[in-house]
Amino acid sequence: MSSQYRDIVEDGLWKNNVVFSQLLGMCPTMAVTTSGTNGLGMGLATTAVLLVANMLVSSVRNYVSVQVRIPVYIVLIAALVTVVDMTLNAYLHDLYKVLGMYIALIVANCSVLGRAEAFAARQPVLASGLDGLAMGLGFTGALTLIGLIRELLGGGTLFSQASLLLGQSFAFMEMTVIPHYGGFLLMILPPGGFLVLGLLLAGKRVLETRRSTAKPAMPTPTLAAHCGV
């Protein structure tokens, strides 16, 4: 992988993460992350839109005038969201009922239009597709992590109802980590989402600060070096 593609992936997953760095998509982040399953489903749906939207925008960027580029991008994104919405309704209906209107609101997610305008409209198709995939997976990881923490503290489980929402092939993901746990109601309420997000943001900032301040150890000069040997 070239350095350009490596930077694109690192930006999407960590440095320029949609949730933890850009603080975009807060509506679905707070609303659907009551469980890891919901976060995973919403993240993958957004990833599909980001990936295809970036590639389409990059493909038509030389044929769309500057004056109408935003309406064209929105139409493309809305068409993709409609396809994803209908697909989930047809094949993952239980997940569709849980996510509800937040699937349609992917059209208004600033990260999707933002990547189309900031990256895909200026880069070739392959790089744009990789950027959309990396940004989407970073968004999926953030939503899933927040959902898992809230679900664990709120009910003592991980990926509960994964087989119901995503299909029987995902039944292996369901785990009861803390048996006979009464649950912490605050974690599955909206304030719990903000609390978990704030703690994760603080943890990310601490990690980045430590990495930036860490300096490689300087080699100790030897007597031979002083003597010019």
N, C-alpha and C positions, 0 to 999 in steps of 0.2 A: 504494500500500500504506500503510495506516494505521500510526501509530507503534506500536500494540499488536502488530500482526502482524509489523512489522519487528523488534521486540524479541524476539518468539518465534523468528523465523528466526535471528537473531544468537545467541541463547542456545543453540539447538540445534547450530548449526554451529561456534561458537567459544567464547563465554563459558562455557557450561554443557555443553561437549562430553562425551559419555558416557565416552570413554576418556581424553582429555587433561585434563579438569577434574574429573569425578566419580570417575574410576578404577574404573568398573564394567565388567562383562563381560570381566574379565581372562582367564577360562578360554578362550573362543574367540579372544580377542586374541592370546594366546600360542600357541595350538595350531594355528590354521588359517592364520596369516599367513606361512607359508613361501614364498608367492608372491602376487603381486598379484591373480591370477585367483581364488585361494581367498578372499582377503580381500574382493574385490568380491562374489563369490557369497554369502558368509556375511552381509555387510553388507546386501545387497539383500533377502535372506530376512528378516532382522531388521527392516528398514524396513517391509516389507509387514505384518508382525505388529504393529509399533508403530502404524502408521497406522490400521489397521482396529480394533485393540484400543482405542485412544484414542477413536475415534468411537463404538464400541459402548458403552464405559463411560460416555461423556458422554450417550449416548442413554437409558441405563437408570438414571442416577444418582438420579433423583427417585423411582424405583420400588423401589429396593433399600434395605432398612433398614441402619442403621449396623452392627448386630451381625453381619450375614452378608455385608458388602460384599466383604471380602477373598476368601472362598471363591468368590463369584460372579465376581469379576474373574479369579481363577485358572482357573476353568472356561472362561470366555470365551477367555482367552489360550491355554489348552491346546487348545481346539477349533481356533483359528486356526493354531497350530503344527502340528497334525495335518494340516490342509488343505495348508499349505506343504510339509510333509514328503512327503505323497503326490504333490503336484504336481511337486516336484523329482525324485522317484523315477520319475514317469511320463515327464516331458519332458526332464529334464537328468540322466539316470541316472549319467553319468560324474562330474558334479559332486556328485551325491548320495553316491556311493561315497567320494569324497574327504573330504567334510565329515562324513559318518558320523553318529555320535551327537550331534555338536554342534548339529545342527539341532533335535533333540528337546530339547536343553538350553536352547533359547531360552525355554522355559517358566520355567526357573529364573534367567533373566537379570534381575538386579535393576533394570536400566534400564526394562524393559517394565512390570513391576508398579509400579515407582516412579513412572513418569510417569502411569500410570492413577490411582494414589492421590493424587499430589501435584498433578496438573494436570487431567486429564480429568474427575475426580470433582467438580470445582469450576467448570468452564468449559463454554461451549456447544460444540456439535458442530464447527462450522467451526474455531474456535480450537484445539480439541483435535486435530482432524485435522492442522492445520498444525504443531502442536507435535510430533505423532508423526512426521510427514514430516521435519521439520527435525532432530529427534533421530536419526532413522534415517539420514538422509543424513550427519549429522556422524559417526555411528558407522561408516557405510560408508567415508567418506573417511579416517577414522583407520585402519581395518583395511587399506584398500587402500594407503595411504601406507606403513605399516609393512611390508606384504607386498612392495611394490615395492622398498623399500630393502634388505630382507633378500634378495630374489631377485637384485637387481643385484649386491650384494656377494658373495652365495653362489654365483651361477652366471653372472653377466654378461648376464642376459636380463631382459626386462620382459614381463609377461603371457604367459609361456610356456604352451603348451597351452590357450590361450584358445578356440581353435576346437574342441578336443576336449571341453572341459568346458562351454562356454557355447553352442556351436553354430558352424557355419561362417561365420555372419554376423559373428562376432567375430574372424575370422582376421587382419584388418587391424591388430589390437592387438599381435600378436606381434612382438617385436623382439629381435634379438641386438645388444646395445650394445657388449659387449667380446668380439670374436671370439677364439677360442683361449685363453680364460681358464679356468684350472684351477679357480677357485672358492675361496671361503673357507668351509670347512665349519662353522665356529662360527656363522655367520649364519643357517643353516637349522636349527640346533639350538635347544632352548629358551633357553639362555643368550643367544643372539643376539637373541631377541625382547625379553628384558628390557633388554639393552644399547641396542637401537634405541629402545625406548620411553622409557628414561631420558634419552637424548640429545634426543629430541623434546620431552619434558616440560621439559627445561632450556631448549631453544630457545623454546618457547612462553612460559615465564616471563620470559625475557630480553626478548622482544618486548612483552609486556604491561607490564613495568617501564619500558621506554623510552617506551612510549606514555603511560603515566600520569605520568611525570616531565617529558615534553615540554610546554612551555608556549608559547602563542603570543607572538610578539614584541610588546612594548608599543610603541605609536607614540611617536616622539620628540617631546616638547613643543616647540612653535615659540615664537618671540619674540612673535608675535601672541597666542598663547594666554596667555602670562604677562601681557601687557598688557591682557587682557580684551577683545581685539578680536574 
